[in-house]
Amino acid sequence: MSNQVNPTAPIAEYRREARYPTQDPAELEILPGPSVPISGTVLDVSRSGLRVALSTRISRGEQVQLKLLRSVIFGEVRYCRAAPAGFHAGVKIQDVVPAPGRQNDHIAGDPLVLYAAGKGLSVGEVIEVRQHLAQCETCRARLAALVHRPESS
């Protein structure tokens, strides 16, 4: 039996936090700036980080700003690896600035259902939901009821 590694085999996932898959456009800038914006796509997001596909390699340790439709994320590049269509960079989230006027709204039914299902929300929406859930007992209870709801027959 051969000890060769199969390059197409899935890599074991050892993450502490669940990843939420997305396909959101983002514009990345290296700070302190100004820098030439780099267009990318956020591939997934967790509570503390995200993975973004880029056409340009960026250096580990760089401080970056990611502009999304609903928020701006500030973070640090943890890695940048070659990928089939360019590079994948992991960014540790340090701060999130949401769109104005949305901080105190309760989470609507549809986004809460999509969040519970683990698909269908944008990166900004996932981050907003997580931040709101950390502060709102009412929405946490609504989410718990969705997650523990018995299946209909």
PyMOL CGO cylinders between C-alpha atoms (Angstrom):
from pymol import cmd
from pymol.cgo import CYLINDER

trace = [
    CYLINDER, 0.00, 0.00, 0.00, 1.33, 3.44, -0.93, 0.3, 1, 1, 1, 1, 1, 1,
    CYLINDER, 1.33, 3.44, -0.93, 1.95, 6.23, 1.60, 0.3, 1, 1, 1, 1, 1, 1,
    CYLINDER, 1.95, 6.23, 1.60, 1.37, 8.96, -0.98, 0.3, 1, 1, 1, 1, 1, 1,
    CYLINDER, 1.37, 8.96, -0.98, -1.03, 11.78, -0.10, 0.3, 1, 1, 1, 1, 1, 1,
    CYLINDER, -1.03, 11.78, -0.10, -4.06, 12.18, -2.32, 0.3, 1, 1, 1, 1, 1, 1,
    CYLINDER, -4.06, 12.18, -2.32, -4.14, 15.92, -3.20, 0.3, 1, 1, 1, 1, 1, 1,
    CYLINDER, -4.14, 15.92, -3.20, -7.88, 15.79, -3.95, 0.3, 1, 1, 1, 1, 1, 1,
    CYLINDER, -7.88, 15.79, -3.95, -8.83, 14.15, -0.64, 0.3, 1, 1, 1, 1, 1, 1,
    CYLINDER, -8.83, 14.15, -0.64, -10.65, 16.47, 1.80, 0.3, 1, 1, 1, 1, 1, 1,
    CYLINDER, -10.65, 16.47, 1.80, -8.52, 17.92, 4.57, 0.3, 1, 1, 1, 1, 1, 1,
    CYLINDER, -8.52, 17.92, 4.57, -9.63, 17.04, 8.10, 0.3, 1, 1, 1, 1, 1, 1,
    CYLINDER, -9.63, 17.04, 8.10, -11.37, 19.98, 9.74, 0.3, 1, 1, 1, 1, 1, 1,
    CYLINDER, -11.37, 19.98, 9.74, -9.93, 20.86, 13.15, 0.3, 1, 1, 1, 1, 1, 1,
    CYLINDER, -9.93, 20.86, 13.15, -11.62, 24.22, 13.67, 0.3, 1, 1, 1, 1, 1, 1,
    CYLINDER, -11.62, 24.22, 13.67, -13.04, 25.26, 17.03, 0.3, 1, 1, 1, 1, 1, 1,
    CYLINDER, -13.04, 25.26, 17.03, -15.86, 27.26, 15.45, 0.3, 1, 1, 1, 1, 1, 1,
    CYLINDER, -15.86, 27.26, 15.45, -18.40, 26.36, 12.80, 0.3, 1, 1, 1, 1, 1, 1,
    CYLINDER, -18.40, 26.36, 12.80, -17.95, 28.00, 9.42, 0.3, 1, 1, 1, 1, 1, 1,
    CYLINDER, -17.95, 28.00, 9.42, -20.90, 29.57, 7.62, 0.3, 1, 1, 1, 1, 1, 1,
    CYLINDER, -20.90, 29.57, 7.62, -20.49, 29.31, 3.81, 0.3, 1, 1, 1, 1, 1, 1,
    CYLINDER, -20.49, 29.31, 3.81, -21.03, 32.47, 1.73, 0.3, 1, 1, 1, 1, 1, 1,
    CYLINDER, -21.03, 32.47, 1.73, -20.18, 33.89, -1.69, 0.3, 1, 1, 1, 1, 1, 1,
    CYLINDER, -20.18, 33.89, -1.69, -20.17, 37.61, -0.87, 0.3, 1, 1, 1, 1, 1, 1,
    CYLINDER, -20.17, 37.61, -0.87, -18.21, 40.19, -2.83, 0.3, 1, 1, 1, 1, 1, 1,
    CYLINDER, -18.21, 40.19, -2.83, -15.73, 42.18, -0.75, 0.3, 1, 1, 1, 1, 1, 1,
    CYLINDER, -15.73, 42.18, -0.75, -13.15, 44.87, -1.29, 0.3, 1, 1, 1, 1, 1, 1,
    CYLINDER, -13.15, 44.87, -1.29, -9.98, 44.43, 0.76, 0.3, 1, 1, 1, 1, 1, 1,
    CYLINDER, -9.98, 44.43, 0.76, -7.54, 47.21, 1.59, 0.3, 1, 1, 1, 1, 1, 1,
    CYLINDER, -7.54, 47.21, 1.59, -4.24, 46.84, 3.42, 0.3, 1, 1, 1, 1, 1, 1,
    CYLINDER, -4.24, 46.84, 3.42, -3.97, 49.27, 6.32, 0.3, 1, 1, 1, 1, 1, 1,
    CYLINDER, -3.97, 49.27, 6.32, -2.92, 51.83, 7.36, 0.3, 1, 1, 1, 1, 1, 1,
    CYLINDER, -2.92, 51.83, 7.36, -3.61, 52.75, 3.75, 0.3, 1, 1, 1, 1, 1, 1,
    CYLINDER, -3.61, 52.75, 3.75, -4.40, 54.19, 1.44, 0.3, 1, 1, 1, 1, 1, 1,
    CYLINDER, -4.40, 54.19, 1.44, -3.79, 51.13, -0.70, 0.3, 1, 1, 1, 1, 1, 1,
    CYLINDER, -3.79, 51.13, -0.70, -5.08, 49.81, -3.99, 0.3, 1, 1, 1, 1, 1, 1,
    CYLINDER, -5.08, 49.81, -3.99, -8.32, 47.92, -3.24, 0.3, 1, 1, 1, 1, 1, 1,
    CYLINDER, -8.32, 47.92, -3.24, -8.25, 44.18, -3.95, 0.3, 1, 1, 1, 1, 1, 1,
    CYLINDER, -8.25, 44.18, -3.95, -11.52, 42.64, -5.10, 0.3, 1, 1, 1, 1, 1, 1,
    CYLINDER, -11.52, 42.64, -5.10, -12.39, 39.30, -3.55, 0.3, 1, 1, 1, 1, 1, 1,
    CYLINDER, -12.39, 39.30, -3.55, -15.11, 36.91, -2.48, 0.3, 1, 1, 1, 1, 1, 1,
    CYLINDER, -15.11, 36.91, -2.48, -15.75, 35.90, 1.12, 0.3, 1, 1, 1, 1, 1, 1,
    CYLINDER, -15.75, 35.90, 1.12, -16.04, 32.11, 1.03, 0.3, 1, 1, 1, 1, 1, 1,
    CYLINDER, -16.04, 32.11, 1.03, -16.97, 31.45, 4.66, 0.3, 1, 1, 1, 1, 1, 1,
    CYLINDER, -16.97, 31.45, 4.66, -17.19, 33.15, 8.03, 0.3, 1, 1, 1, 1, 1, 1,
    CYLINDER, -17.19, 33.15, 8.03, -16.95, 31.99, 11.65, 0.3, 1, 1, 1, 1, 1, 1,
    CYLINDER, -16.95, 31.99, 11.65, -17.37, 33.87, 14.91, 0.3, 1, 1, 1, 1, 1, 1,
    CYLINDER, -17.37, 33.87, 14.91, -13.74, 35.02, 14.89, 0.3, 1, 1, 1, 1, 1, 1,
    CYLINDER, -13.74, 35.02, 14.89, -12.63, 34.93, 11.27, 0.3, 1, 1, 1, 1, 1, 1,
    CYLINDER, -12.63, 34.93, 11.27, -13.33, 34.55, 7.60, 0.3, 1, 1, 1, 1, 1, 1,
    CYLINDER, -13.33, 34.55, 7.60, -11.77, 33.12, 4.45, 0.3, 1, 1, 1, 1, 1, 1,
    CYLINDER, -11.77, 33.12, 4.45, -11.60, 35.26, 1.35, 0.3, 1, 1, 1, 1, 1, 1,
    CYLINDER, -11.60, 35.26, 1.35, -10.66, 34.35, -2.24, 0.3, 1, 1, 1, 1, 1, 1,
    CYLINDER, -10.66, 34.35, -2.24, -8.33, 36.90, -3.85, 0.3, 1, 1, 1, 1, 1, 1,
    CYLINDER, -8.33, 36.90, -3.85, -6.46, 37.27, -7.12, 0.3, 1, 1, 1, 1, 1, 1,
    CYLINDER, -6.46, 37.27, -7.12, -3.43, 38.76, -5.32, 0.3, 1, 1, 1, 1, 1, 1,
    CYLINDER, -3.43, 38.76, -5.32, -1.26, 37.32, -2.56, 0.3, 1, 1, 1, 1, 1, 1,
    CYLINDER, -1.26, 37.32, -2.56, -1.17, 39.32, 0.67, 0.3, 1, 1, 1, 1, 1, 1,
    CYLINDER, -1.17, 39.32, 0.67, 1.28, 38.89, 3.53, 0.3, 1, 1, 1, 1, 1, 1,
    CYLINDER, 1.28, 38.89, 3.53, 0.63, 37.20, 6.84, 0.3, 1, 1, 1, 1, 1, 1,
    CYLINDER, 0.63, 37.20, 6.84, 0.29, 39.73, 9.65, 0.3, 1, 1, 1, 1, 1, 1,
    CYLINDER, 0.29, 39.73, 9.65, -1.07, 42.52, 7.44, 0.3, 1, 1, 1, 1, 1, 1,
    CYLINDER, -1.07, 42.52, 7.44, -3.85, 44.62, 8.98, 0.3, 1, 1, 1, 1, 1, 1,
    CYLINDER, -3.85, 44.62, 8.98, -6.77, 44.80, 6.56, 0.3, 1, 1, 1, 1, 1, 1,
    CYLINDER, -6.77, 44.80, 6.56, -10.16, 46.36, 6.05, 0.3, 1, 1, 1, 1, 1, 1,
    CYLINDER, -10.16, 46.36, 6.05, -12.85, 44.41, 4.19, 0.3, 1, 1, 1, 1, 1, 1,
    CYLINDER, -12.85, 44.41, 4.19, -15.74, 46.45, 2.83, 0.3, 1, 1, 1, 1, 1, 1,
    CYLINDER, -15.74, 46.45, 2.83, -18.95, 44.45, 2.48, 0.3, 1, 1, 1, 1, 1, 1,
    CYLINDER, -18.95, 44.45, 2.48, -22.44, 45.52, 1.47, 0.3, 1, 1, 1, 1, 1, 1,
    CYLINDER, -22.44, 45.52, 1.47, -23.71, 45.76, 5.07, 0.3, 1, 1, 1, 1, 1, 1,
    CYLINDER, -23.71, 45.76, 5.07, -20.57, 46.29, 7.14, 0.3, 1, 1, 1, 1, 1, 1,
    CYLINDER, -20.57, 46.29, 7.14, -16.85, 46.91, 7.30, 0.3, 1, 1, 1, 1, 1, 1,
    CYLINDER, -16.85, 46.91, 7.30, -14.59, 44.31, 8.93, 0.3, 1, 1, 1, 1, 1, 1,
    CYLINDER, -14.59, 44.31, 8.93, -11.15, 45.08, 10.33, 0.3, 1, 1, 1, 1, 1, 1,
    CYLINDER, -11.15, 45.08, 10.33, -8.77, 42.20, 10.88, 0.3, 1, 1, 1, 1, 1, 1,
    CYLINDER, -8.77, 42.20, 10.88, -5.37, 40.57, 10.59, 0.3, 1, 1, 1, 1, 1, 1,
    CYLINDER, -5.37, 40.57, 10.59, -4.26, 38.20, 7.84, 0.3, 1, 1, 1, 1, 1, 1,
    CYLINDER, -4.26, 38.20, 7.84, -3.43, 34.84, 9.43, 0.3, 1, 1, 1, 1, 1, 1,
    CYLINDER, -3.43, 34.84, 9.43, -2.46, 33.05, 6.20, 0.3, 1, 1, 1, 1, 1, 1,
    CYLINDER, -2.46, 33.05, 6.20, -2.56, 33.41, 2.42, 0.3, 1, 1, 1, 1, 1, 1,
    CYLINDER, -2.56, 33.41, 2.42, -2.30, 30.21, 0.38, 0.3, 1, 1, 1, 1, 1, 1,
    CYLINDER, -2.30, 30.21, 0.38, -2.33, 29.44, -3.33, 0.3, 1, 1, 1, 1, 1, 1,
    CYLINDER, -2.33, 29.44, -3.33, -5.73, 28.23, -4.55, 0.3, 1, 1, 1, 1, 1, 1,
    CYLINDER, -5.73, 28.23, -4.55, -6.96, 27.07, -7.98, 0.3, 1, 1, 1, 1, 1, 1,
    CYLINDER, -6.96, 27.07, -7.98, -8.08, 30.55, -9.09, 0.3, 1, 1, 1, 1, 1, 1,
    CYLINDER, -8.08, 30.55, -9.09, -5.63, 32.71, -7.11, 0.3, 1, 1, 1, 1, 1, 1,
    CYLINDER, -5.63, 32.71, -7.11, -5.27, 32.77, -3.32, 0.3, 1, 1, 1, 1, 1, 1,
    CYLINDER, -5.27, 32.77, -3.32, -7.27, 32.10, -0.17, 0.3, 1, 1, 1, 1, 1, 1,
    CYLINDER, -7.27, 32.10, -0.17, -6.56, 34.34, 2.82, 0.3, 1, 1, 1, 1, 1, 1,
    CYLINDER, -6.56, 34.34, 2.82, -7.69, 33.73, 6.37, 0.3, 1, 1, 1, 1, 1, 1,
    CYLINDER, -7.69, 33.73, 6.37, -8.53, 36.89, 8.28, 0.3, 1, 1, 1, 1, 1, 1,
    CYLINDER, -8.53, 36.89, 8.28, -8.95, 37.04, 12.05, 0.3, 1, 1, 1, 1, 1, 1,
    CYLINDER, -8.95, 37.04, 12.05, -11.77, 39.49, 12.79, 0.3, 1, 1, 1, 1, 1, 1,
    CYLINDER, -11.77, 39.49, 12.79, -10.74, 42.28, 15.17, 0.3, 1, 1, 1, 1, 1, 1,
    CYLINDER, -10.74, 42.28, 15.17, -13.69, 44.67, 14.76, 0.3, 1, 1, 1, 1, 1, 1,
    CYLINDER, -13.69, 44.67, 14.76, -16.92, 44.99, 12.78, 0.3, 1, 1, 1, 1, 1, 1,
    CYLINDER, -16.92, 44.99, 12.78, -18.66, 48.24, 11.96, 0.3, 1, 1, 1, 1, 1, 1,
    CYLINDER, -18.66, 48.24, 11.96, -22.28, 47.49, 10.93, 0.3, 1, 1, 1, 1, 1, 1,
    CYLINDER, -22.28, 47.49, 10.93, -24.44, 49.65, 8.72, 0.3, 1, 1, 1, 1, 1, 1,
    CYLINDER, -24.44, 49.65, 8.72, -25.89, 52.59, 10.69, 0.3, 1, 1, 1, 1, 1, 1,
    CYLINDER, -25.89, 52.59, 10.69, -29.27, 52.22, 12.35, 0.3, 1, 1, 1, 1, 1, 1,
    CYLINDER, -29.27, 52.22, 12.35, -29.38, 48.41, 12.51, 0.3, 1, 1, 1, 1, 1, 1,
    CYLINDER, -29.38, 48.41, 12.51, -27.81, 47.70, 15.91, 0.3, 1, 1, 1, 1, 1, 1,
    CYLINDER, -27.81, 47.70, 15.91, -30.99, 47.61, 18.04, 0.3, 1, 1, 1, 1, 1, 1,
    CYLINDER, -30.99, 47.61, 18.04, -33.42, 45.85, 15.69, 0.3, 1, 1, 1, 1, 1, 1,
    CYLINDER, -33.42, 45.85, 15.69, -34.56, 42.35, 16.67, 0.3, 1, 1, 1, 1, 1, 1,
    CYLINDER, -34.56, 42.35, 16.67, -33.69, 39.68, 14.13, 0.3, 1, 1, 1, 1, 1, 1,
    CYLINDER, -33.69, 39.68, 14.13, -36.52, 39.13, 11.65, 0.3, 1, 1, 1, 1, 1, 1,
    CYLINDER, -36.52, 39.13, 11.65, -38.00, 35.65, 11.25, 0.3, 1, 1, 1, 1, 1, 1,
    CYLINDER, -38.00, 35.65, 11.25, -36.49, 34.76, 7.86, 0.3, 1, 1, 1, 1, 1, 1,
    CYLINDER, -36.49, 34.76, 7.86, -32.87, 35.65, 8.74, 0.3, 1, 1, 1, 1, 1, 1,
    CYLINDER, -32.87, 35.65, 8.74, -33.19, 33.76, 12.03, 0.3, 1, 1, 1, 1, 1, 1,
    CYLINDER, -33.19, 33.76, 12.03, -34.47, 30.65, 10.20, 0.3, 1, 1, 1, 1, 1, 1,
    CYLINDER, -34.47, 30.65, 10.20, -31.65, 30.90, 7.64, 0.3, 1, 1, 1, 1, 1, 1,
    CYLINDER, -31.65, 30.90, 7.64, -29.07, 31.38, 10.41, 0.3, 1, 1, 1, 1, 1, 1,
    CYLINDER, -29.07, 31.38, 10.41, -30.39, 28.28, 12.21, 0.3, 1, 1, 1, 1, 1, 1,
    CYLINDER, -30.39, 28.28, 12.21, -30.20, 26.32, 8.93, 0.3, 1, 1, 1, 1, 1, 1,
    CYLINDER, -30.20, 26.32, 8.93, -26.59, 27.45, 8.35, 0.3, 1, 1, 1, 1, 1, 1,
    CYLINDER, -26.59, 27.45, 8.35, -27.10, 28.82, 4.85, 0.3, 1, 1, 1, 1, 1, 1,
    CYLINDER, -27.10, 28.82, 4.85, -28.59, 31.66, 2.86, 0.3, 1, 1, 1, 1, 1, 1,
    CYLINDER, -28.59, 31.66, 2.86, -27.22, 34.74, 4.65, 0.3, 1, 1, 1, 1, 1, 1,
    CYLINDER, -27.22, 34.74, 4.65, -24.47, 37.12, 3.57, 0.3, 1, 1, 1, 1, 1, 1,
    CYLINDER, -24.47, 37.12, 3.57, -21.32, 37.60, 5.63, 0.3, 1, 1, 1, 1, 1, 1,
    CYLINDER, -21.32, 37.60, 5.63, -22.60, 40.91, 6.97, 0.3, 1, 1, 1, 1, 1, 1,
    CYLINDER, -22.60, 40.91, 6.97, -25.91, 39.33, 7.94, 0.3, 1, 1, 1, 1, 1, 1,
    CYLINDER, -25.91, 39.33, 7.94, -24.19, 36.42, 9.74, 0.3, 1, 1, 1, 1, 1, 1,
    CYLINDER, -24.19, 36.42, 9.74, -22.01, 38.83, 11.70, 0.3, 1, 1, 1, 1, 1, 1,
    CYLINDER, -22.01, 38.83, 11.70, -24.96, 41.07, 12.56, 0.3, 1, 1, 1, 1, 1, 1,
    CYLINDER, -24.96, 41.07, 12.56, -27.02, 38.09, 13.76, 0.3, 1, 1, 1, 1, 1, 1,
    CYLINDER, -27.02, 38.09, 13.76, -24.14, 36.78, 15.90, 0.3, 1, 1, 1, 1, 1, 1,
    CYLINDER, -24.14, 36.78, 15.90, -23.48, 40.17, 17.44, 0.3, 1, 1, 1, 1, 1, 1,
    CYLINDER, -23.48, 40.17, 17.44, -27.17, 40.70, 18.14, 0.3, 1, 1, 1, 1, 1, 1,
    CYLINDER, -27.17, 40.70, 18.14, -27.58, 37.23, 19.66, 0.3, 1, 1, 1, 1, 1, 1,
    CYLINDER, -27.58, 37.23, 19.66, -24.72, 37.97, 22.07, 0.3, 1, 1, 1, 1, 1, 1,
    CYLINDER, -24.72, 37.97, 22.07, -26.78, 40.87, 23.48, 0.3, 1, 1, 1, 1, 1, 1,
    CYLINDER, -26.78, 40.87, 23.48, -30.43, 39.87, 23.06, 0.3, 1, 1, 1, 1, 1, 1,
    CYLINDER, -30.43, 39.87, 23.06, -32.02, 37.22, 25.27, 0.3, 1, 1, 1, 1, 1, 1,
    CYLINDER, -32.02, 37.22, 25.27, -35.30, 37.42, 23.32, 0.3, 1, 1, 1, 1, 1, 1,
    CYLINDER, -35.30, 37.42, 23.32, -33.66, 36.53, 20.00, 0.3, 1, 1, 1, 1, 1, 1,
    CYLINDER, -33.66, 36.53, 20.00, -31.52, 33.80, 21.62, 0.3, 1, 1, 1, 1, 1, 1,
    CYLINDER, -31.52, 33.80, 21.62, -34.74, 32.21, 22.95, 0.3, 1, 1, 1, 1, 1, 1,
    CYLINDER, -34.74, 32.21, 22.95, -36.35, 32.45, 19.51, 0.3, 1, 1, 1, 1, 1, 1,
    CYLINDER, -36.35, 32.45, 19.51, -33.28, 30.79, 17.94, 0.3, 1, 1, 1, 1, 1, 1,
    CYLINDER, -33.28, 30.79, 17.94, -33.30, 28.03, 20.58, 0.3, 1, 1, 1, 1, 1, 1,
    CYLINDER, -33.30, 28.03, 20.58, -36.97, 27.35, 19.81, 0.3, 1, 1, 1, 1, 1, 1,
    CYLINDER, -36.97, 27.35, 19.81, -36.17, 27.05, 16.10, 0.3, 1, 1, 1, 1, 1, 1,
    CYLINDER, -36.17, 27.05, 16.10, -33.22, 24.74, 16.67, 0.3, 1, 1, 1, 1, 1, 1,
    CYLINDER, -33.22, 24.74, 16.67, -35.09, 22.46, 19.11, 0.3, 1, 1, 1, 1, 1, 1,
    CYLINDER, -35.09, 22.46, 19.11, -38.40, 22.45, 17.21, 0.3, 1, 1, 1, 1, 1, 1,
    CYLINDER, -38.40, 22.45, 17.21, -39.59, 18.89, 16.45, 0.3, 1, 1, 1, 1, 1, 1,
    CYLINDER, -39.59, 18.89, 16.45, -39.80, 17.96, 12.77, 0.3, 1, 1, 1, 1, 1, 1,
    CYLINDER, -39.80, 17.96, 12.77, -43.27, 18.03, 11.21, 0.3, 1, 1, 1, 1, 1, 1,
    CYLINDER, -43.27, 18.03, 11.21, -44.49, 14.83, 9.62, 0.3, 1, 1, 1, 1, 1, 1,
]
cmd.load_cgo(trace, "trace")
